[in-house]
């Protein structure tokens, strides 16, 4: 899947854009609107706003923390082994425990850092958001690209702002089946 980003200053136009995409077969969990004016987005009942959790970089930073934690995990075990400390009466257990604690701490700390930072996927739109514009994005399968092109021709005020990595297809399918996201 590929994510397509658009910028617009009209939530009314974006609402019509979303309705037309859904009518053409693109599901609601594939479409989102990012705005600094959440109250205004809420007044447009058909727009699917980005959840506040996803506006922060929690997931990405937690993953980065876990990678650092894995490196610390491996380092502790390697140092303990090559220093011969595992040959003591205590054996491997205290070093495995320390390695697990470091892995957990680094992962947790990464998540805490991510709470304070905006989502790295949206950083390039910071100025447009400050200027009062709204970011509309849609995750598409290759077979759905033609639908987007057809509907986009009807919305001349919507400006293409690039592409990026998408929410995994399996997660969108899970959202659809779970009923956690309203359907069109």
C-alpha positions as CSV (number, residue, x, y, z in Angstrom):
1,X,0.0,0.0,0.0
2,X,1.1,3.6,-0.6
3,X,0.0,6.7,1.3
4,X,-1.0,9.8,-0.7
5,X,-0.9,13.2,1.1
6,X,-2.9,16.2,0.2
7,X,-3.2,19.7,1.6
8,X,-6.3,21.9,1.6
9,X,-7.7,24.8,3.6
10,X,-11.3,23.7,3.1
11,X,-12.7,21.0,5.4
12,X,-15.9,21.1,3.5
13,X,-14.1,20.1,0.3
14,X,-12.2,17.4,2.1
15,X,-15.4,16.0,3.5
16,X,-16.9,15.7,0.0
17,X,-13.6,14.3,-1.2
18,X,-13.7,11.6,1.5
19,X,-17.4,10.8,0.7
20,X,-16.6,10.4,-3.0
21,X,-13.6,8.1,-2.3
22,X,-15.7,5.9,0.0
23,X,-18.6,5.8,-2.5
24,X,-16.0,4.6,-5.1
25,X,-14.9,1.7,-2.9
26,X,-12.1,3.0,-0.6
27,X,-12.8,2.1,3.0
28,X,-13.0,4.6,5.9
29,X,-9.9,3.2,7.7
30,X,-7.8,4.1,4.7
31,X,-8.7,7.8,4.9
32,X,-7.6,10.3,7.5
33,X,-7.5,14.1,8.1
34,X,-4.8,15.7,10.2
35,X,-5.5,19.2,11.5
36,X,-4.4,21.4,14.4
37,X,-8.1,22.5,14.6
38,X,-9.6,19.2,16.0
39,X,-12.8,21.0,17.0
40,X,-13.5,22.1,13.5
41,X,-12.8,18.6,12.1
42,X,-15.3,17.2,14.7
43,X,-18.0,19.5,13.2
44,X,-17.6,17.6,9.9
45,X,-19.2,14.3,10.9
46,X,-18.0,12.4,7.9
47,X,-14.3,13.2,8.2
48,X,-12.1,10.6,9.8
49,X,-9.6,12.5,12.0
50,X,-6.2,11.3,13.0
51,X,-6.4,10.0,16.6
52,X,-4.3,12.0,19.1
53,X,-2.3,8.9,19.9
54,X,-1.1,8.8,16.3
55,X,-0.2,12.5,16.2
56,X,2.7,11.7,18.5
57,X,5.7,9.6,17.6
58,X,5.1,7.0,20.3
59,X,5.2,3.9,18.1
60,X,8.3,4.9,16.1
61,X,10.2,6.1,19.1
62,X,9.3,2.9,21.0
63,X,10.7,0.8,18.1
64,X,13.9,2.9,18.2
65,X,14.1,2.4,21.9
66,X,13.7,-1.3,21.5
67,X,16.6,-1.4,19.0
68,X,18.8,0.4,21.4
69,X,17.6,-2.0,24.1
70,X,18.5,-5.0,22.0
71,X,22.0,-3.6,21.5
72,X,22.3,-3.2,25.3
73,X,21.0,-6.7,25.8
74,X,23.6,-8.2,23.4
75,X,26.4,-6.0,24.9
76,X,25.7,-7.1,28.5
77,X,25.6,-10.7,27.5
78,X,28.8,-10.4,25.4
79,X,30.7,-8.6,28.1
80,X,29.7,-11.1,30.7
81,X,30.7,-14.0,28.5
82,X,34.0,-12.7,27.3
83,X,35.0,-11.4,30.8
84,X,34.4,-14.8,32.2
85,X,31.8,-13.6,34.7
86,X,29.4,-16.3,33.7
87,X,31.7,-18.9,35.0
88,X,31.0,-17.8,38.6
89,X,28.5,-19.6,40.9
90,X,25.8,-17.2,39.8
91,X,26.2,-18.2,36.2
92,X,24.2,-16.5,33.4
93,X,21.1,-15.6,35.5
94,X,22.1,-12.1,36.8
95,X,23.3,-11.0,33.4
96,X,20.2,-12.3,31.6
97,X,18.1,-10.4,34.1
98,X,20.2,-7.2,33.7
99,X,19.9,-7.5,29.9
100,X,16.1,-7.9,30.0
101,X,15.8,-5.0,32.4
102,X,17.9,-2.8,30.0
103,X,15.8,-3.9,27.0
104,X,12.6,-3.0,28.8
105,X,13.9,0.3,30.1
106,X,15.2,1.4,26.7
107,X,11.9,0.5,25.0
108,X,9.9,2.3,27.7
109,X,12.1,5.4,27.5
110,X,11.8,5.4,23.7
111,X,8.0,5.6,24.2
112,X,8.2,8.4,26.7
113,X,10.4,10.4,24.3
114,X,7.9,9.7,21.5
115,X,5.0,11.2,23.6
116,X,6.8,14.5,23.4
117,X,7.5,14.5,19.7
118,X,5.2,14.9,16.7
119,X,4.8,11.9,14.5
120,X,7.8,11.7,12.1
121,X,5.5,11.0,9.2
122,X,3.8,14.4,9.7
123,X,6.9,16.5,10.4
124,X,7.1,17.7,6.8
125,X,3.7,19.3,7.1
126,X,4.4,21.3,10.3
127,X,4.4,24.7,8.5
128,X,1.2,23.9,6.5
129,X,-0.6,22.9,9.7
130,X,0.6,26.1,11.5
131,X,-0.8,28.1,8.5
132,X,-4.2,26.7,9.2
133,X,-4.3,24.1,6.4
134,X,-5.4,20.5,6.8
135,X,-3.6,17.3,5.7
136,X,-5.7,14.7,4.0
137,X,-4.2,11.3,3.4
138,X,-5.3,8.0,2.0
139,X,-3.7,4.6,2.0
140,X,-4.2,2.8,-1.3
141,X,-3.7,-0.6,-2.8
142,X,-2.2,-0.4,-6.4
143,X,-5.6,-1.4,-7.8
144,X,-7.2,1.6,-6.1
145,X,-4.9,4.3,-7.7
146,X,-7.3,4.9,-10.6
147,X,-10.1,5.6,-8.2
148,X,-8.1,8.3,-6.5
149,X,-7.1,9.9,-9.9
150,X,-10.7,10.0,-11.0
151,X,-12.0,11.6,-7.8
152,X,-9.1,14.0,-7.5
153,X,-10.0,15.6,-10.8
154,X,-13.2,16.9,-9.2
155,X,-11.2,18.7,-6.4
156,X,-9.0,21.3,-7.9
157,X,-8.4,23.0,-4.5
158,X,-6.8,19.9,-3.1
159,X,-3.0,20.0,-3.5
160,X,-1.0,16.8,-3.9
161,X,1.7,16.9,-1.2
162,X,3.6,13.6,-1.8
163,X,3.5,10.0,-0.9
164,X,4.9,7.9,2.0
165,X,4.7,4.6,3.7
166,X,1.2,3.3,4.6
167,X,-0.6,1.6,7.4
168,X,-0.2,-2.1,6.8
169,X,-3.0,-3.7,4.9
170,X,-3.6,-6.3,7.6
171,X,-4.1,-3.6,10.2
172,X,-6.7,-1.8,8.0
173,X,-8.5,-5.1,7.5
174,X,-8.5,-5.7,11.3
175,X,-9.9,-2.2,11.9
176,X,-12.7,-2.9,9.4
177,X,-13.7,-6.2,10.9
178,X,-13.4,-5.0,14.5
179,X,-15.9,-2.2,14.2
180,X,-13.6,0.2,15.9
181,X,-13.9,2.6,13.0
182,X,-17.2,3.8,11.6
183,X,-17.9,2.7,8.1
184,X,-19.3,4.7,5.2
